[in-house]
Amino acid sequence: MPNELTVAVVGAGLVGERLVAELRRRDFPLKELRVLARSARRIHLAGEEFEVGVAEPDAFEGVDLALFAGTEGEKGAAVQLAREAIARGAIVVDNGSDFRLDPEVPLVVPEVNADALEAHKGVIANPNCSTIQLVVTLAPIVREFGLKKVVVSTYQAVSGAGRSGVEALENGREDAFPKAIVGNAIPLIGGIGEDGYTTEEKKMKEESRKILSLPNLPVFPTAVRIPVHTGHSESVYVETERDVSLPEVLEVLGAAPGVSFWGDAADIPTPIEAAGEPGVFVGRVRVEGNVVEYWCVSDNLLKGAATNAVQIAEALVGATARV
C-alpha cells in the first residue's frame, strides 16, 4: 500500500463521525479523506466541514481503504457496495455484522488476532462492540491460563443503537427500543431466536469463538440496554483450565495490550471514565480457584467501533498502534 492513503468513510452517523475523528486523532497517513452517504450534502463531522458524496460504485475510484460505518442487511451500504469498492482497488473494513461470520473474512481485534489480517481477500470485519471489549480482556487469560467457560452480562449504552437511541434517552423518543429506556433496563437487544438468545447475544457467542480461535468455547451472554449515553459495561465470569491466584491474574491483565487496569478495588471504572477513551478499562477483579470474575468498561463508539477499525487500518499499513 502507498505511504499515504485515500480513505473513504461510508456513513455520516455516530460511528462515521467517530471514524473521522479517530483518523485525525491517530494521525493516520491520509492523502485524501472522503465521506460518503446515501445523499450528497454539506455537513460538519468531528469539527470539520465535508462535502459528502453519494455512496455509489464510482465514488470508490482511487480509494485505497474504505471504512464502512455499519449499516447492515440487504439494503446496507456494505452489502451493496463492498465488492464494488474492492473491484476498484480498495480494502474494505466493515463495522457491520454482514461479513463477520463468513469463514473467508477475517474478524479482527488487533490486540488479539492481528495475524488474521494476512488472509484477507479484500474485506475485513470489525467485531460487535460488546464482543471487542470482551475478547481484549479474555485473550491474555486464554494465553496464560486456558479458558473453559465464559458467562457475561452486558450493560449497554443507548448510543449503540445510533442516533435514535440517543434521542430516546435525551428526548423520550419511543421507537428506538421495545420499552421506555429512561429509568429502565431492557434485557433485549435485537430479536429473540428459538433458543432464547437475542441477536446481540449470538454475536457475542460466535464472534468471540472466531476471534479467539476457540470454536467450541462455551459462552453464555445476557445483553441489557441501560440509560447511559456512551460506554458499554460488562460483568464477566470465566473458568480457567487451572487454578489461578489473584496476583497472577492482576499481573496478566495489567500487562495486556489495550487494557487499562484499575487495581484499586475502591476506584472502579464506569462508563463516565470510559467515554472518550480508546481502550478497555478493567476493575473489580476477584479470583477463587479456577474462577475469575471482573468488570470491564469501554467506549462503544471508539474501541467498540471506530478505534478498532482504525487500528485495523494501521495494522494493514504497518503503522504503530497508539492505544
C-alpha positions as CSV (number, residue, x, y, z in Angstrom):
1,M,0.0,0.0,0.0
2,P,1.2,3.6,-0.6
3,N,2.6,5.6,2.3
4,E,-0.4,8.0,2.2
5,L,-3.8,6.6,1.5
6,T,-7.1,7.8,0.1
7,V,-9.6,6.8,2.6
8,A,-13.4,6.7,2.3
9,V,-15.6,6.8,5.3
10,V,-19.0,5.4,4.4
11,G,-21.7,6.7,6.7
12,A,-22.2,10.0,8.4
13,G,-23.9,8.9,11.7
14,L,-22.4,8.5,15.1
15,V,-19.8,5.8,14.1
16,G,-18.9,7.7,10.9
17,E,-18.2,10.8,12.8
18,R,-16.0,8.8,15.3
19,L,-14.2,7.2,12.4
20,V,-13.3,10.7,11.0
21,A,-12.2,11.8,14.5
22,E,-10.0,8.7,15.1
23,L,-8.3,9.0,11.7
24,R,-7.3,12.6,12.7
25,R,-6.5,11.9,16.3
26,R,-4.2,9.0,15.5
27,D,-2.5,10.8,12.6
28,F,-3.4,8.2,10.1
29,P,-1.4,8.7,6.9
30,L,-4.1,10.3,4.7
31,K,-3.7,11.6,1.2
32,E,-7.4,12.3,0.9
33,L,-10.4,11.7,3.2
34,R,-13.8,11.2,1.5
35,V,-17.1,11.0,3.4
36,L,-19.9,9.1,1.5
37,A,-23.5,8.6,2.5
38,R,-26.9,8.0,0.9
39,S,-27.3,11.6,-0.2
40,A,-24.9,14.4,-1.1
41,R,-24.8,17.3,1.3
42,R,-22.5,19.6,3.3
43,I,-22.1,18.6,6.9
44,H,-19.9,19.1,9.9
45,L,-18.2,15.9,11.3
46,A,-15.7,15.9,14.2
47,G,-15.2,19.6,13.8
48,E,-14.6,19.6,10.1
49,E,-16.8,20.6,7.2
50,F,-17.3,17.9,4.4
51,E,-18.9,17.8,1.1
52,V,-20.5,14.4,1.4
53,G,-20.6,12.3,-1.7
54,V,-23.2,9.8,-2.7
55,A,-22.2,6.2,-1.8
56,E,-22.2,4.6,-5.2
57,P,-19.7,2.4,-7.1
58,D,-17.9,5.2,-8.9
59,A,-17.3,7.1,-5.7
60,F,-14.7,4.4,-4.8
61,E,-12.4,5.2,-7.8
62,G,-9.0,5.9,-6.4
63,V,-9.8,4.8,-2.9
64,D,-7.2,2.6,-1.1
65,L,-9.2,1.9,2.1
66,A,-13.0,2.1,2.6
67,L,-14.2,2.2,6.2
68,F,-18.0,1.3,6.3
69,A,-19.7,2.6,9.4
70,G,-22.0,-0.3,9.8
71,T,-25.5,-0.1,8.2
72,E,-26.4,-3.8,7.9
73,G,-28.6,-6.1,5.8
74,E,-29.5,-6.3,2.2
75,K,-30.1,-2.6,1.9
76,G,-26.9,-1.7,3.8
77,A,-24.0,0.0,2.2
78,A,-21.5,-2.8,2.8
79,V,-23.7,-5.5,1.2
80,Q,-24.4,-3.3,-1.8
81,L,-21.0,-1.6,-2.2
82,A,-18.2,-3.5,-0.6
83,R,-17.5,-5.7,-3.6
84,E,-17.7,-2.6,-5.9
85,A,-15.1,-0.9,-3.7
86,I,-12.8,-3.9,-3.8
87,A,-13.2,-4.2,-7.6
88,R,-11.8,-0.6,-7.8
89,G,-8.7,-1.5,-5.7
90,A,-9.9,-0.7,-2.1
91,I,-9.6,-2.8,1.0
92,V,-12.8,-2.7,3.0
93,V,-13.1,-2.6,6.8
94,D,-16.8,-3.1,7.7
95,N,-18.2,-2.2,11.1
96,G,-21.5,-4.1,10.5
97,S,-22.4,-7.7,11.0
98,D,-22.9,-8.9,7.5
99,F,-19.4,-10.4,7.0
100,R,-18.3,-11.2,10.5
101,L,-19.0,-15.0,10.5
102,D,-18.0,-15.5,6.9
103,P,-15.1,-18.0,7.0
104,E,-13.4,-16.2,4.2
105,V,-13.4,-12.9,6.1
106,P,-11.0,-12.1,9.0
107,L,-12.8,-10.8,12.1
108,V,-10.1,-8.8,13.8
109,V,-9.3,-7.1,17.1
110,P,-5.6,-6.1,16.6
111,E,-4.6,-6.7,20.2
112,V,-5.9,-10.3,19.9
113,N,-5.5,-11.7,16.4
114,A,-3.8,-9.2,14.1
115,D,-2.2,-12.1,12.3
116,A,-5.6,-13.0,10.8
117,L,-5.3,-9.9,8.5
118,E,-2.8,-11.8,6.4
119,A,-5.6,-13.9,5.0
120,H,-7.9,-11.1,3.9
121,K,-9.4,-11.2,0.5
122,G,-10.4,-7.6,0.3
123,V,-12.9,-7.4,3.2
124,I,-12.1,-7.3,7.0
125,A,-14.8,-7.3,9.6
126,N,-14.9,-5.2,12.7
127,P,-16.5,-7.1,15.5
128,N,-19.5,-6.2,17.5
129,C,-18.9,-3.5,20.1
130,S,-19.6,-5.7,23.2
131,T,-17.5,-8.5,21.7
132,I,-14.5,-6.3,21.2
133,Q,-14.0,-5.3,24.8
134,L,-14.7,-8.8,26.0
135,V,-12.1,-10.5,23.8
136,V,-9.5,-7.8,24.6
137,T,-9.8,-8.9,28.3
138,L,-10.2,-12.7,27.6
139,A,-7.2,-13.0,25.3
140,P,-4.5,-12.7,28.0
141,I,-6.4,-15.1,30.2
142,V,-6.6,-17.7,27.3
143,R,-2.9,-17.3,26.6
144,E,-1.8,-17.7,30.2
145,F,-4.3,-19.9,31.9
146,G,-6.5,-21.5,29.3
147,L,-10.3,-21.0,29.2
148,K,-13.1,-23.4,29.8
149,K,-16.2,-21.2,30.1
150,V,-17.4,-17.6,29.9
151,V,-20.6,-16.1,31.4
152,V,-21.1,-12.4,30.6
153,S,-23.8,-9.8,31.3
154,T,-23.6,-6.6,29.4
155,Y,-24.9,-3.1,30.4
156,Q,-25.0,-1.3,27.0
157,A,-25.3,2.4,26.3
158,V,-28.1,3.8,24.1
159,S,-25.5,5.1,21.6
160,G,-25.1,1.5,20.5
161,A,-28.5,1.9,18.8
162,G,-27.3,5.0,16.9
163,R,-28.9,8.5,16.9
164,S,-32.3,7.1,17.6
165,G,-31.1,5.5,20.8
166,V,-29.5,8.7,22.0
167,E,-32.7,10.6,21.2
168,A,-34.7,8.0,23.2
169,L,-32.7,8.9,26.2
170,E,-32.4,12.6,25.7
171,N,-35.8,13.4,24.2
172,G,-38.1,10.5,25.1
173,R,-38.2,9.1,21.5
174,E,-40.4,6.0,21.7
175,D,-39.5,3.9,18.7
176,A,-35.8,3.1,19.4
177,F,-36.3,0.3,22.0
178,P,-39.0,-2.2,22.8
179,K,-39.8,-0.4,26.1
180,A,-39.0,3.1,27.6
181,I,-35.3,3.4,28.3
182,V,-35.4,6.3,30.8
183,G,-35.0,4.9,34.3
184,N,-35.2,1.4,32.9
185,A,-33.1,-1.7,32.0
186,I,-34.1,-3.7,28.9
187,P,-32.7,-7.2,28.6
188,L,-33.5,-7.4,24.9
189,I,-31.1,-6.2,22.2
190,G,-32.1,-7.5,18.8
191,G,-34.7,-10.2,18.0
192,I,-35.0,-13.4,20.0
193,G,-34.3,-16.7,18.4
194,E,-35.8,-20.1,19.0
195,D,-33.0,-20.9,21.5
196,G,-34.0,-17.8,23.6
197,Y,-30.8,-15.8,22.8
198,T,-31.1,-12.4,21.1
199,T,-29.1,-11.5,18.0
200,E,-26.7,-9.4,20.2
201,E,-26.1,-12.4,22.4
202,K,-25.5,-14.7,19.5
203,K,-23.0,-12.2,18.1
204,M,-21.0,-12.3,21.3
205,K,-21.1,-16.1,21.3
206,E,-20.0,-16.7,17.8
207,E,-17.7,-13.8,17.3
208,S,-15.7,-14.5,20.5
209,R,-15.2,-18.0,19.4
210,K,-13.9,-17.0,16.0
211,I,-11.6,-14.2,17.2
212,L,-10.1,-16.4,20.0
213,S,-9.9,-19.5,17.7
214,L,-11.9,-21.5,20.2
215,P,-14.8,-22.8,18.1
216,N,-16.3,-24.9,21.0
217,L,-15.8,-22.4,23.8
218,P,-19.0,-22.2,26.0
219,V,-20.1,-18.6,26.1
220,F,-23.3,-17.6,27.9
221,P,-24.2,-13.9,27.4
222,T,-27.1,-11.8,28.6
223,A,-27.2,-8.4,26.8
224,V,-29.0,-5.5,28.5
225,R,-29.7,-1.9,27.4
226,I,-29.4,0.7,30.1
227,P,-30.0,4.5,30.2
228,V,-26.3,5.5,29.7
229,H,-25.3,7.7,26.8
230,T,-21.9,6.2,25.9
231,G,-19.9,3.3,27.3
232,H,-20.7,-0.4,27.5
233,S,-20.1,-2.3,30.7
234,E,-19.7,-6.0,31.2
235,S,-19.7,-8.3,34.2
236,V,-17.5,-11.3,33.3
237,Y,-17.2,-14.7,34.9
238,V,-14.7,-17.1,33.5
239,E,-13.5,-20.6,34.4
240,T,-9.8,-21.2,33.5
241,E,-8.1,-24.5,32.8
242,R,-6.2,-24.4,36.0
243,D,-6.4,-22.8,39.4
244,V,-5.0,-19.3,39.5
245,S,-4.1,-16.7,42.1
246,L,-5.3,-13.1,42.3
247,P,-1.7,-11.8,41.9
248,E,-1.2,-13.9,38.7
249,V,-4.5,-12.5,37.2
250,L,-3.7,-8.9,38.2
251,E,-0.3,-9.2,36.6
252,V,-1.6,-10.7,33.3
253,L,-4.4,-8.2,33.0
254,G,-2.2,-5.3,34.0
255,A,0.2,-6.2,31.1
256,A,-2.4,-6.9,28.5
257,P,-2.3,-4.7,25.4
258,G,-5.3,-2.4,25.1
259,V,-6.3,-2.8,28.8
260,S,-6.2,0.0,31.3
261,F,-6.2,-1.9,34.6
262,W,-7.7,-0.4,37.7
263,G,-6.2,-2.3,40.6
264,D,-7.7,-0.3,43.5
265,A,-11.0,-2.0,44.5
266,A,-12.3,1.3,45.6
267,D,-11.5,3.1,42.3
268,I,-13.8,1.3,39.9
269,P,-14.1,2.1,36.1
270,T,-17.5,3.3,34.9
271,P,-18.9,4.5,31.6
272,I,-18.2,8.1,32.6
273,E,-14.5,7.3,32.7
274,A,-14.6,5.2,29.5
275,A,-16.4,7.8,27.4
276,G,-14.0,9.4,25.0
277,E,-11.2,7.0,25.8
278,P,-9.9,4.4,23.2
279,G,-9.1,1.5,25.5
280,V,-10.8,-1.1,27.7
281,F,-10.9,-0.4,31.5
282,V,-10.9,-3.4,33.9
283,G,-11.6,-3.5,37.6
284,R,-13.4,-5.4,40.4
285,V,-11.2,-8.5,39.8
286,R,-12.0,-11.5,42.0
287,V,-10.4,-15.0,42.0
288,E,-11.4,-18.2,43.6
289,G,-9.8,-21.5,42.4
290,N,-10.2,-21.6,38.7
291,V,-12.9,-18.9,38.6
292,V,-12.0,-15.3,37.6
293,E,-14.6,-12.5,37.8
294,Y,-14.1,-8.9,36.7
295,W,-15.8,-5.8,35.4
296,C,-14.9,-4.1,32.2
297,V,-16.0,-0.9,30.5
298,S,-15.2,0.7,27.1
299,D,-16.5,3.4,24.8
300,N,-18.7,1.5,22.4
301,L,-18.2,4.1,19.7
302,L,-14.5,4.2,20.0
303,K,-12.8,0.8,20.9
304,G,-16.2,-0.8,20.2
305,A,-16.3,0.6,16.7
306,A,-14.1,3.4,15.3
307,T,-10.9,3.0,17.2
308,N,-10.8,-0.7,16.4
309,A,-11.5,-0.1,12.7
310,V,-8.6,2.5,12.5
311,Q,-6.3,0.1,14.4
312,I,-7.1,-2.5,11.7
313,A,-6.2,0.1,9.1
314,E,-3.0,0.9,10.9
315,A,-2.0,-2.8,11.0
316,L,-2.7,-3.0,7.3
317,V,-0.2,-0.2,6.6
318,G,2.3,-1.2,9.3
319,A,1.6,1.8,11.4
320,T,2.3,1.7,15.2
321,A,-0.8,1.4,17.4
322,R,-1.1,4.2,19.8
323,V,-3.7,3.0,22.4
